[in-house]
Amino acid sequence: MLTSITTTTTTTVVTLGQAAVFGAIGVVVLIALLIAKELLGASENKKAVRLGRIASAAINPLLFAFLATVGLKVLEAL
């Protein structure tokens, strides 16, 4: 019985640590993609503008995940 409780606690702690790391990586990637989209969109090159539009396909899910994380943290604080 004690072994299963210890294993569950250890697994939960490791999972929360991994979630924090993946969240931080997601934020960094989101910021990099937003910067790239703005720079590519300002270009006069048609390929660069097209790449800027393609970046939106990756930005939208990351933005949703970021907003969900922030919303959960705000609700957790209340």
N, C-alpha and C positions, 0 to 999 in steps of 0.2 A: 504494500500500500504506500509506504513512504517513498519507495523508488519511483512509482508512477507519478506522485506529486512533484518530486524533485525534477524528473524528466520533463514534465509539462511546464513547470516554472522556467527551467533552462531554455526550453524551446520557445516560450513566449518572449523571454528577454532577448534572445538572438533574433527572433523575427522582428521585434520592435526596433532593434538596432539596424537591421537590414532595411527596414522601411524608411528610417531616417536618412540612410545613405542614398537609397534610390530616389527619395524625395529631393535631396540636395542636387543629385545628378540631373534630375528632371528639370529643376529650376535653372541650372546652368545651361542646359541644352535649349530650354525655352528662350532664355535671354539671347543666346548666340543666334538662334534662328530668327528672332525678331530683329536683331541688328542686321543680319544678312538680308532679310527681306526688305528692310528699309534702304539699305545700300544698293541692292540689286534693282529695286523699283525706281530709284533715282537715276539709274543709268539710261543712256539712250540706245544701248545695244539691245536688239530684240531678244537675243538669247538670254541676256541677263534678266530682262523683264520677265521672260518665261520662267526662268529659275526662281525668281521672286514669287511668282504665283504658285509654283510647285511647293515652295517652302510653306505656304499656307496650309497645305494638306497635312504637314507635320505639326504646325503650330496649333491648329484647332484642338486636337485631342490633348496635347500637353497643357493648353490653356484651361481646358475643362478640368483636367486632373488637378492643376494648381488651384483653381477656384474651389473645387471640392475639398481639397486639403485645408485651405485657408478657412473655408466655412465651417469645417469640422473643428478646427482649432478654436475658432471664435465661440462656437457652441459649447465646446469643452470648458472654456474659460468662464462662461456664464454660469 
